[in-house]
Amino acid sequence: MKEERFKKNLYAVILSFFFFFFLCSTSDLLLPRSPLAILTGGRWDLLQPSIGISAMHMQLLHNNKVVIFDRTDYGPSNLSLPSQTCQNATVFDCSAHSLLYDVASNTFRPLTLQSDTWCSSGSLNASGSLIQTGGYGVGERAVRIFTPCDGRSVSCDWVENRAYLSSRRWYSTNQILPDGRIIIVGGRRAFTYEFYPKNPGKSVFYLRFLAETRDPNEENNLYPFLHLLPDGNLFIFANRRSILFDFVNHRIVKEFPEIPGGEKRNYPSTGSSVLLPLFLTGENNRSKVSAEILVCGGAPPGAFPKAARTIPKIFVGASRTCGRLKVTDPNPKWVMEQMPAPRVMPDMLLLPNGDVLIINGAANGTAGWEDATNAVLNPILYLPNEPDPTRRFEILAPTRIPRMYHSASLLLPDGRVLIGGSNPHRSYNFTARPYPTELSLEAYLPRYLDPQYARVRPSILTVELAGNMIYGKLFSLTFVIPAFGMFDGGVSVRLVAPPFSTHSTAMNQRLLVLRVRRVAQLSVFAYKADVDGPTNSYVAPPGYYMMFVVHRGIPSEAVWVKL
């Protein structure tokens, strides 16, 4: 009895401390956590107090560098271009609005944009170059290419073609396809899709679904969610509706049930989505792979005009629901769940152990200029394989930096999560309260990076065929477990595709769990695993992937492999 009373008192003291510390001068939302959760909720690390720009868009490259950019019409940033670049570039000012961040050294250098990337989209191609599409003004039909390169030469920079796209692409979504092409879907008043490289003959295709899902005066169908499914078709979600789309024959295969609840899920009532991990571990993995979509967050109907067009602004409470849809079932139905708190503009990232991190965003309002309030400071961990639905959500350690509209995040090869951005203003505004323009870069370290797990954390030594992995081919990898006697006989080998992150949309994100045929011990600490490669390009489109070995739920640092 005394022990129980002590735990309750301890919980109250801790909660009081955190509420006082974080909430005495702000209305941001700090979620209550148990004493155990406080010890296991991960931790935060401020990497850079300022990188000079606000990280609206981010893409990790296979040389462990991150391309970061915002928009070119914010006004001068806090990062200057090299003088020789500025003299020859067609830019709005002589400040940088893009940079290349080096993960290992925690340093960055400016890059040069020649057209406006505001609310644009992107995807890595099969060779690992960033194909970046659309934007605003003269940038709305642009394709920009950034090819990974080492060194600090100013010649390692963006290459642009301002007139490549057939339609204006502003708030579009990209997805790499099994044949290596990239499909670009939707955008503001763009009810079409097209391909990069261009489709021979006809270059742009009408998709009525995009027009049907647009709400008058609200939209709520921008940045549609795209996921390539194991059957080679495309899952497209906009507003509340979703379809299975055959992009080869340009036809809708089927329409799925509407997600229940009435809440809108796409920009500006921004939610987020992931394709849950694909398990290629069964004997029948060559023929059937189960696929399930998770959609979380958003806002009720009418939330955007109330936040954007009323004086004073009315910030409606965001959605607190998530929906799961097993799209490979014969008759799929949404299964709804409740997050610990409402959230609009969340980012959703697949962690290498298969959990889903829900991070950034607000509890009230929508995306848009100063259209949200009550930042949610705590990330949430979603455990998709937890059999008890009431135990699938865990509240994690809070940040001190609100990440509102125009934030971004992505998974790094060492297992950390990189977070940056937040600028809900029409230009850079460093004095606005409570949400000034945010130029900092920070990392969230999930609990699997806690020092207590160092003994069981595997390290990859070698990967056979890492530079040219072949579909369906068996390969071997070697790894070590640091502590003698800690290996439990089982490991999981996983591939994670690095997403293009912007506006709560992680384009091209996917995680594959490969089949491990056998594990043999080579020495006291070293082991060899024989693994089946991904079966085909439907489950794993060509390109670079981060390969992790997971032991006892603890992932190794990733090694890059190319399919």
C-alpha positions as CSV (number, residue, x, y, z in Angstrom):
1,M,0.0,0.0,0.0
2,K,2.8,2.4,0.9
3,E,4.7,1.5,-2.2
4,E,1.6,2.2,-4.4
5,R,1.1,5.6,-2.6
6,F,4.8,6.4,-3.2
7,K,4.5,5.7,-6.9
8,K,1.4,7.9,-7.2
9,N,3.1,10.8,-5.3
10,L,6.2,10.4,-7.5
11,Y,4.1,10.5,-10.6
12,A,2.4,13.7,-9.4
13,V,5.6,15.4,-8.6
14,I,7.1,14.6,-12.0
15,L,4.0,15.7,-13.8
16,S,3.9,18.9,-11.8
17,F,7.5,19.7,-12.6
18,F,7.2,19.2,-16.3
19,F,3.9,21.0,-16.6
20,F,5.4,24.0,-14.8
21,F,8.6,23.9,-16.8
22,F,7.0,23.7,-20.2
23,L,3.5,25.2,-19.8
24,C,3.8,28.2,-17.5
25,S,4.4,30.6,-20.5
26,T,2.8,28.7,-23.4
27,S,-0.4,26.8,-24.3
28,D,1.6,24.0,-26.0
29,L,0.5,20.5,-25.2
30,L,2.6,18.3,-22.9
31,L,1.2,14.9,-22.5
32,P,1.3,13.1,-19.1
33,R,3.6,10.1,-18.8
34,S,4.1,7.4,-16.2
35,P,7.4,7.3,-14.3
36,L,8.4,4.2,-16.5
37,A,7.6,6.1,-19.7
38,I,9.8,9.0,-18.5
39,L,12.7,6.6,-18.2
40,T,12.0,4.9,-21.6
41,G,10.8,7.7,-23.8
42,G,14.0,8.4,-25.7
43,R,15.9,11.7,-25.6
44,W,16.6,14.8,-27.6
45,D,19.8,16.4,-28.9
46,L,20.1,19.9,-30.4
47,L,22.4,19.5,-33.4
48,Q,22.5,23.0,-34.7
49,P,20.9,26.1,-33.1
50,S,20.6,27.5,-36.7
51,I,21.3,26.2,-40.1
52,G,20.3,29.5,-41.6
53,I,17.1,28.2,-43.4
54,S,13.9,26.6,-42.2
55,A,13.8,22.9,-43.1
56,M,10.5,22.7,-45.1
57,H,11.8,19.8,-47.2
58,M,14.4,17.1,-46.5
59,Q,15.9,14.1,-48.3
60,L,18.6,11.7,-47.0
61,L,21.1,10.5,-49.7
62,H,23.0,7.3,-49.8
63,N,26.3,9.1,-49.0
64,N,24.9,10.1,-45.6
65,K,24.2,13.7,-46.5
66,V,20.8,15.4,-46.3
67,V,19.5,17.9,-48.8
68,I,17.4,20.5,-47.0
69,F,15.5,23.5,-48.5
70,D,12.6,25.8,-47.9
71,R,11.4,28.3,-50.5
72,T,13.1,31.1,-52.3
73,D,10.5,33.9,-51.7
74,Y,10.7,34.1,-47.9
75,G,13.2,36.9,-48.2
76,P,16.9,36.7,-47.3
77,S,17.8,33.7,-45.2
78,N,20.5,33.6,-42.6
79,L,22.8,31.6,-44.8
80,S,24.9,33.3,-47.6
81,L,25.7,31.9,-51.0
82,P,29.3,31.8,-52.1
83,S,30.0,35.0,-54.0
84,Q,30.9,33.3,-57.3
85,T,27.6,31.4,-57.2
86,C,25.5,34.5,-56.4
87,Q,26.9,36.5,-59.3
88,N,26.0,33.8,-61.9
89,A,22.7,32.6,-60.4
90,T,19.2,33.6,-61.2
91,V,18.0,33.9,-57.6
92,F,15.7,36.2,-55.6
93,D,18.5,37.3,-53.3
94,C,22.1,36.3,-52.6
95,S,21.2,34.1,-49.6
96,A,20.8,30.4,-49.7
97,H,17.5,28.6,-49.4
98,S,18.9,25.1,-49.7
99,L,21.9,23.3,-48.1
100,L,23.7,20.0,-47.9
101,Y,23.9,18.7,-44.3
102,D,26.7,16.1,-43.5
103,V,25.3,13.7,-40.9
104,A,28.7,12.4,-39.7
105,S,30.4,15.8,-39.1
106,N,27.2,17.8,-38.2
107,T,28.2,20.5,-40.7
108,F,26.5,22.0,-43.7
109,R,27.2,24.1,-46.8
110,P,24.8,26.2,-49.0
111,L,23.3,25.1,-52.3
112,T,21.8,27.3,-55.0
113,L,18.2,27.2,-56.1
114,Q,17.2,29.0,-59.3
115,S,13.4,28.6,-58.9
116,D,10.9,28.5,-56.1
117,T,10.5,25.2,-54.3
118,W,7.6,26.3,-52.1
119,C,5.4,23.2,-51.3
120,S,7.1,21.0,-53.9
121,S,7.7,17.2,-54.0
122,G,10.5,14.7,-54.6
123,S,11.8,11.2,-54.9
124,L,15.1,9.5,-55.3
125,N,15.6,7.7,-58.6
126,A,17.1,4.3,-59.1
127,S,20.6,5.7,-59.2
128,G,20.2,7.7,-56.0
129,S,19.8,11.2,-57.4
130,L,17.1,13.4,-55.9
131,I,14.4,14.2,-58.6
132,Q,12.7,17.3,-57.2
133,T,9.5,18.5,-58.8
134,G,7.3,21.5,-59.0
135,G,6.8,24.4,-56.6
136,Y,5.5,28.0,-57.1
137,G,5.7,30.6,-59.8
138,V,8.4,29.9,-62.3
139,G,9.2,26.8,-60.3
140,E,5.8,25.1,-60.8
141,R,6.8,23.1,-63.8
142,A,10.5,22.7,-62.8
143,V,12.4,19.5,-62.3
144,R,15.6,19.9,-60.2
145,I,18.2,17.2,-59.9
146,F,20.7,16.8,-57.1
147,T,23.2,14.0,-57.6
148,P,25.1,12.8,-54.5
149,C,28.7,13.9,-54.5
150,D,31.5,14.3,-52.0
151,G,33.6,17.3,-51.4
152,R,32.7,21.0,-50.9
153,S,33.0,22.2,-54.5
154,V,30.4,24.7,-55.6
155,S,29.9,22.6,-58.7
156,C,28.2,20.0,-56.6
157,D,24.8,21.7,-56.7
158,W,21.3,21.6,-58.1
159,V,20.7,21.2,-61.9
160,E,17.4,22.7,-63.0
161,N,15.0,22.4,-66.0
162,R,12.2,25.0,-65.4
163,A,9.9,23.8,-68.2
164,Y,10.0,20.0,-67.9
165,L,6.7,19.2,-66.3
166,S,3.5,19.1,-68.4
167,S,1.3,20.5,-65.6
168,R,1.9,22.9,-62.8
169,R,2.8,20.9,-59.7
170,W,2.2,22.7,-56.4
171,Y,1.4,20.4,-53.3
172,S,1.9,17.2,-55.4
173,T,3.1,13.8,-54.3
174,N,5.7,11.6,-55.9
175,Q,6.3,7.8,-55.8
176,I,9.0,5.8,-57.5
177,L,7.6,2.9,-59.5
178,P,8.8,-0.7,-60.2
179,D,10.4,0.3,-63.6
180,G,12.3,3.2,-62.0
181,R,10.0,5.9,-63.3
182,I,8.5,8.4,-60.9
183,I,4.8,9.2,-60.9
184,I,3.8,12.8,-59.9
185,V,0.2,13.0,-58.7
186,G,-2.1,16.0,-58.1
187,G,-1.4,19.5,-56.9
188,R,-3.4,22.6,-56.5
189,R,-6.0,22.7,-59.3
190,A,-4.1,19.9,-61.0
191,F,-6.4,16.9,-61.2
192,T,-3.9,14.9,-63.3
193,Y,-0.7,12.8,-63.0
194,E,2.4,12.5,-65.1
195,F,5.7,10.6,-65.1
196,Y,9.4,11.4,-64.9
197,P,11.0,10.6,-67.3
198,K,8.1,11.7,-69.6
199,N,5.7,9.1,-70.9
200,P,6.2,8.5,-74.6
201,G,3.4,10.1,-76.5
202,K,0.8,11.4,-74.1
203,S,2.5,13.1,-71.2
204,V,-0.3,14.0,-68.7
205,F,-3.3,12.0,-67.6
206,Y,-6.6,13.1,-66.0
207,L,-7.7,11.5,-62.8
208,R,-11.3,12.3,-61.9
209,F,-10.8,11.0,-58.3
210,L,-8.6,14.1,-57.6
211,A,-11.4,16.5,-58.7
212,E,-14.0,14.6,-56.8
213,T,-12.1,14.7,-53.5
214,R,-11.5,18.5,-53.6
215,D,-13.7,20.3,-51.0
216,P,-14.9,23.7,-52.3
217,N,-13.1,26.5,-50.5
218,E,-11.0,24.0,-48.4
219,E,-9.4,21.6,-50.8
220,N,-8.4,18.9,-48.3
221,N,-6.9,16.7,-51.1
222,L,-3.5,18.2,-51.6
223,Y,-0.3,16.2,-51.0
224,P,-2.4,13.0,-51.6
225,F,-0.9,9.9,-49.9
226,L,0.7,7.5,-52.3
227,H,1.9,3.9,-51.6
228,L,3.2,1.4,-54.1
229,L,1.6,-2.0,-53.2
230,P,3.1,-5.5,-53.6
231,D,0.8,-6.2,-56.5
232,G,2.3,-3.3,-58.5
233,N,-0.7,-1.0,-58.2
234,L,-0.8,2.3,-56.4
235,F,-2.8,3.1,-53.3
236,I,-4.0,6.8,-53.5
237,F,-5.7,8.5,-50.5
238,A,-7.2,12.0,-50.7
239,N,-9.5,13.7,-48.2
240,R,-11.4,10.7,-46.9
241,R,-11.4,8.4,-49.9
242,S,-8.9,6.0,-51.3
243,I,-8.5,3.9,-54.5
244,L,-6.3,1.1,-55.9
245,F,-4.9,2.6,-59.1
246,D,-3.4,0.8,-62.1
247,F,-1.0,3.5,-63.5
248,V,0.1,1.2,-66.4
249,N,-3.4,1.0,-67.9
250,H,-4.6,4.3,-66.4
251,R,-7.7,2.9,-64.6
252,I,-9.1,2.6,-61.1
253,V,-9.1,-1.1,-60.0
254,K,-11.3,-0.5,-57.0
255,E,-12.3,2.1,-54.5
256,F,-11.9,1.3,-50.8
257,P,-14.4,2.3,-48.1
258,E,-14.3,5.9,-46.8
259,I,-12.3,6.2,-43.6
260,P,-14.9,6.6,-40.8
261,G,-15.4,9.6,-38.7
262,G,-15.9,12.5,-41.1
263,E,-12.5,14.1,-40.5
264,K,-10.4,15.3,-43.4
265,R,-6.9,13.9,-43.7
266,N,-5.0,15.8,-46.4
267,Y,-3.7,19.3,-46.8
268,P,-4.7,21.7,-45.3
269,S,-6.5,19.5,-42.8
270,T,-3.2,17.6,-42.7
271,G,-2.8,14.1,-41.4
272,S,-0.2,11.6,-42.3
273,S,0.1,8.0,-43.5
274,V,2.5,5.0,-43.7
275,L,2.6,1.7,-45.5
276,L,3.2,-0.6,-42.5
277,P,6.2,-3.0,-42.8
278,L,6.0,-5.6,-45.5
279,F,6.9,-9.0,-44.3
280,L,8.7,-11.2,-46.9
281,T,9.5,-13.8,-44.3
282,G,7.1,-16.7,-45.3
283,E,7.6,-19.5,-47.7
284,N,5.0,-18.0,-50.0
285,N,6.5,-14.5,-50.0
286,R,7.0,-14.7,-53.8
287,S,3.3,-14.8,-54.4
288,K,1.4,-13.0,-51.7
289,V,2.5,-10.2,-49.4
290,S,0.0,-8.6,-47.0
291,A,-0.1,-4.8,-47.1
292,E,-1.7,-2.5,-44.6
293,I,-2.0,1.3,-44.5
294,L,-2.1,3.5,-41.4
295,V,-3.6,7.0,-41.6
296,C,-3.4,9.3,-38.5
297,G,-4.5,12.8,-37.6
298,G,-6.2,15.5,-39.6
299,A,-9.0,18.0,-38.8
300,P,-12.8,18.2,-38.9
301,P,-14.7,19.6,-41.8
302,G,-14.6,23.4,-41.8
303,A,-11.5,23.6,-39.7
304,F,-9.5,25.4,-42.3
305,P,-11.8,28.4,-43.1
306,K,-12.4,28.9,-39.3
307,A,-8.6,29.1,-38.8
308,A,-7.7,31.0,-42.0
309,R,-10.7,33.3,-42.7
310,T,-12.3,34.3,-39.4
311,I,-11.4,37.2,-37.2
312,P,-10.4,36.3,-34.5
313,K,-9.2,32.9,-35.7
314,I,-11.0,29.8,-34.4
315,F,-8.7,26.9,-33.9
316,V,-10.8,23.7,-34.0
317,G,-9.6,20.6,-32.2
318,A,-7.7,18.3,-34.5
319,S,-8.5,14.6,-35.1
320,R,-7.2,12.1,-32.6
321,T,-8.0,9.0,-34.6
322,C,-5.9,6.6,-36.7
323,G,-7.3,4.2,-39.2
324,R,-5.8,0.9,-40.4
325,L,-6.8,-0.7,-43.7
326,K,-5.5,-4.1,-44.9
327,V,-5.7,-3.3,-48.5
328,T,-4.8,-6.9,-49.6
329,D,-7.9,-8.3,-47.9
330,P,-10.7,-9.3,-50.3
331,N,-13.1,-6.9,-48.5
332,P,-11.0,-4.5,-46.6
333,K,-12.5,-2.4,-43.8
334,W,-11.0,0.4,-41.7
335,V,-10.2,-0.3,-38.1
336,M,-10.1,2.9,-36.1
337,E,-8.0,3.7,-33.0
338,Q,-7.5,6.6,-30.7
339,M,-4.2,8.5,-30.3
340,P,-3.4,9.8,-26.8
341,A,-4.0,13.4,-28.1
342,P,-5.4,15.1,-31.2
343,R,-2.8,16.0,-33.8
344,V,-2.8,17.9,-37.1
345,M,0.4,18.1,-39.3
346,P,2.0,15.0,-37.8
347,D,5.0,13.3,-39.4
348,M,4.9,9.5,-39.4
349,L,8.2,7.6,-39.7
350,L,8.9,3.9,-39.8
351,L,11.6,3.0,-37.3
352,P,13.9,0.1,-38.2
353,N,12.4,-2.1,-35.5
354,G,9.0,-1.7,-37.2
355,D,7.4,0.8,-34.8
356,V,5.8,4.0,-36.1
357,L,7.0,7.4,-34.8
358,I,4.3,10.1,-34.8
359,I,6.1,13.4,-34.3
360,N,5.6,17.2,-34.8
361,G,2.3,19.1,-35.3
362,A,-0.4,20.8,-33.3
363,A,-3.6,19.9,-31.3
364,N,-5.7,22.7,-32.8
365,G,-6.2,24.2,-36.2
366,T,-4.9,23.2,-39.7
367,A,-1.9,23.7,-41.9
368,G,-1.5,27.3,-43.3
369,W,-0.3,30.7,-42.3
370,E,-0.6,30.9,-38.5
371,D,-3.6,28.6,-38.7
372,A,-2.7,26.3,-35.8
373,T,-2.0,26.5,-32.1
374,N,-1.1,24.3,-29.1
375,A,2.0,22.5,-30.4
376,V,2.1,18.8,-29.4
377,L,5.6,18.5,-27.9
378,N,5.5,14.8,-27.2
379,P,6.2,12.3,-30.0
380,I,4.0,9.2,-29.9
381,L,5.2,5.6,-30.6
382,Y,2.7,3.3,-32.4
383,L,3.3,-0.4,-32.0
384,P,1.6,-2.0,-35.0
385,N,2.2,-5.6,-33.8
386,E,0.9,-5.1,-30.3
387,P,-2.1,-7.5,-30.0
388,D,-3.9,-5.3,-27.4
389,P,-5.2,-2.2,-29.2
390,T,-5.3,-0.3,-25.9
391,R,-1.5,-0.7,-25.5
392,R,-0.4,0.3,-29.0
393,F,0.4,4.0,-28.3
394,E,3.2,5.2,-26.0
395,I,3.9,8.8,-25.1
396,L,7.6,9.7,-25.5
397,A,9.9,12.4,-24.2
398,P,8.9,15.9,-25.2
399,T,10.9,18.4,-27.2
400,R,11.3,22.0,-26.1
401,I,11.0,23.3,-29.7
402,P,7.5,23.4,-31.3
403,R,7.4,22.0,-34.8
404,M,4.4,23.5,-36.6
405,Y,3.6,24.2,-40.2
406,H,6.5,23.6,-42.6
407,S,8.4,21.2,-40.4
408,A,10.1,18.0,-41.6
409,S,11.7,14.8,-40.2
410,L,13.4,11.7,-41.4
411,L,15.2,8.6,-40.2
412,L,19.0,8.6,-40.2
413,P,21.2,5.5,-40.8
414,D,22.3,5.4,-37.1
415,G,18.7,5.1,-36.0
416,R,18.3,8.7,-34.9
417,V,15.5,10.9,-36.3
418,L,16.4,14.2,-37.8
419,I,13.9,17.1,-37.2
420,G,13.9,20.6,-38.5
421,G,11.8,23.5,-39.7
422,S,8.6,25.2,-38.5
423,N,7.7,28.5,-40.1
424,P,3.9,29.2,-40.1
425,H,4.5,32.7,-41.4
426,R,4.6,34.3,-44.9
427,S,8.2,35.2,-44.5
428,Y,11.0,34.7,-42.0
429,N,9.7,36.0,-38.7
430,F,12.0,35.5,-35.7
431,T,10.0,37.7,-33.2
432,A,6.6,36.1,-33.7
433,R,5.0,34.5,-30.6
434,P,4.4,31.8,-29.7
435,Y,5.8,30.2,-32.9
436,P,8.7,32.2,-34.5
437,T,10.5,30.9,-37.6
438,E,12.6,28.0,-36.5
439,L,16.1,27.5,-38.0
440,S,17.3,24.8,-35.6
441,L,18.1,21.2,-36.3
442,E,17.7,18.5,-33.7
443,A,17.7,14.8,-33.4
444,Y,15.4,12.5,-31.5
445,L,17.0,9.4,-30.1
446,P,14.5,6.5,-29.7
447,R,14.9,4.3,-26.6
448,Y,16.7,1.6,-28.7
449,L,19.7,3.9,-28.7
450,D,19.9,4.0,-24.9
451,P,23.3,2.9,-23.5
452,Q,21.7,0.0,-21.6
453,Y,21.1,-1.8,-25.0
454,A,24.7,-1.5,-26.2
455,R,25.5,-5.1,-25.2
456,V,22.8,-6.5,-27.5
457,R,23.1,-4.0,-30.4
458,P,24.4,-5.7,-33.5
459,S,27.0,-4.2,-35.9
460,I,27.1,-5.2,-39.5
461,L,30.5,-6.1,-40.8
462,T,30.0,-7.1,-44.4
463,V,27.0,-7.5,-46.8
464,E,27.5,-9.6,-49.9
465,L,26.4,-7.9,-53.1
466,A,25.7,-4.6,-51.2
467,G,26.5,-2.5,-54.3
468,N,24.3,-4.6,-56.7
469,M,21.7,-6.7,-54.9
470,I,19.7,-8.9,-57.1
471,Y,15.9,-9.5,-56.8
472,G,15.1,-13.0,-55.3
473,K,18.8,-13.9,-54.8
474,L,20.2,-15.3,-51.6
475,F,22.9,-13.2,-50.0
476,S,25.0,-13.4,-46.8
477,L,25.9,-10.8,-44.3
478,T,28.1,-10.9,-41.2
479,F,27.5,-9.1,-37.9
480,V,28.7,-9.0,-34.3
481,I,26.9,-8.9,-31.0
482,P,29.2,-7.1,-28.5
483,A,28.4,-9.2,-25.4
484,F,29.2,-12.9,-25.1
485,G,26.2,-15.1,-24.5
486,M,23.7,-12.3,-25.3
487,F,22.7,-13.6,-28.8
488,D,19.3,-15.3,-28.6
489,G,19.6,-17.1,-31.9
490,G,17.3,-14.9,-33.9
491,V,17.8,-11.7,-35.9
492,S,15.7,-9.8,-38.4
493,V,17.1,-8.1,-41.5
494,R,15.3,-5.1,-42.8
495,L,15.5,-2.6,-45.7
496,V,14.2,0.9,-45.2
497,A,13.8,3.3,-48.2
498,P,14.7,6.9,-47.3
499,P,11.7,9.2,-47.8
500,F,11.4,12.7,-49.2
501,S,9.8,14.5,-46.2
502,T,7.6,17.6,-46.4
503,H,4.2,18.7,-45.2
504,S,3.6,15.5,-43.1
505,T,4.2,13.4,-46.2
506,A,7.1,10.9,-46.3
507,M,7.1,10.1,-50.0
508,N,8.4,6.7,-51.0
509,Q,8.8,5.5,-47.4
510,R,8.7,1.7,-47.0
511,L,10.2,-1.0,-44.7
512,L,10.8,-4.6,-45.8
513,V,11.4,-7.5,-43.4
514,L,13.5,-10.0,-45.3
515,R,13.5,-13.8,-44.8
516,V,16.5,-15.0,-42.8
517,R,17.1,-18.7,-43.8
518,R,19.8,-19.5,-41.2
519,V,22.3,-17.9,-38.8
520,A,25.7,-19.5,-38.1
521,Q,28.1,-18.5,-35.4
522,L,31.6,-17.7,-36.8
523,S,33.4,-16.8,-33.6
524,V,32.7,-15.7,-30.0
525,F,31.0,-12.5,-31.2
526,A,30.6,-12.9,-34.9
527,Y,27.7,-14.4,-36.9
528,K,26.7,-15.0,-40.5
529,A,23.2,-14.8,-41.8
530,D,21.9,-16.1,-45.1
531,V,19.0,-13.9,-46.3
532,D,16.6,-13.9,-49.2
533,G,16.7,-10.7,-51.1
534,P,13.5,-8.8,-52.0
535,T,11.4,-10.8,-54.4
536,N,10.7,-8.2,-57.1
537,S,10.5,-4.5,-57.8
538,Y,6.8,-4.3,-56.8
539,V,7.8,-4.8,-53.2
540,A,11.1,-3.0,-53.5
541,P,11.4,-0.4,-56.3
542,P,15.0,0.0,-57.6
543,G,17.3,2.3,-55.7
544,Y,19.2,2.6,-52.4
545,Y,18.0,1.2,-49.1
546,M,19.3,1.3,-45.6
547,M,19.9,-2.3,-44.3
548,F,19.5,-2.9,-40.6
549,V,20.0,-6.0,-38.5
550,V,17.6,-6.1,-35.6
551,H,18.4,-8.2,-32.5
552,R,16.1,-8.3,-29.5
553,G,14.3,-5.2,-30.9
554,I,17.5,-3.2,-31.1
555,P,18.7,-2.2,-34.6
556,S,22.2,-1.9,-35.8
557,E,23.5,1.1,-37.7
558,A,22.5,0.8,-41.3
559,V,24.6,-0.2,-44.3
560,W,23.5,1.1,-47.7
561,V,22.6,-1.4,-50.3
562,K,21.5,-0.9,-53.9
563,L,18.7,-2.9,-55.7
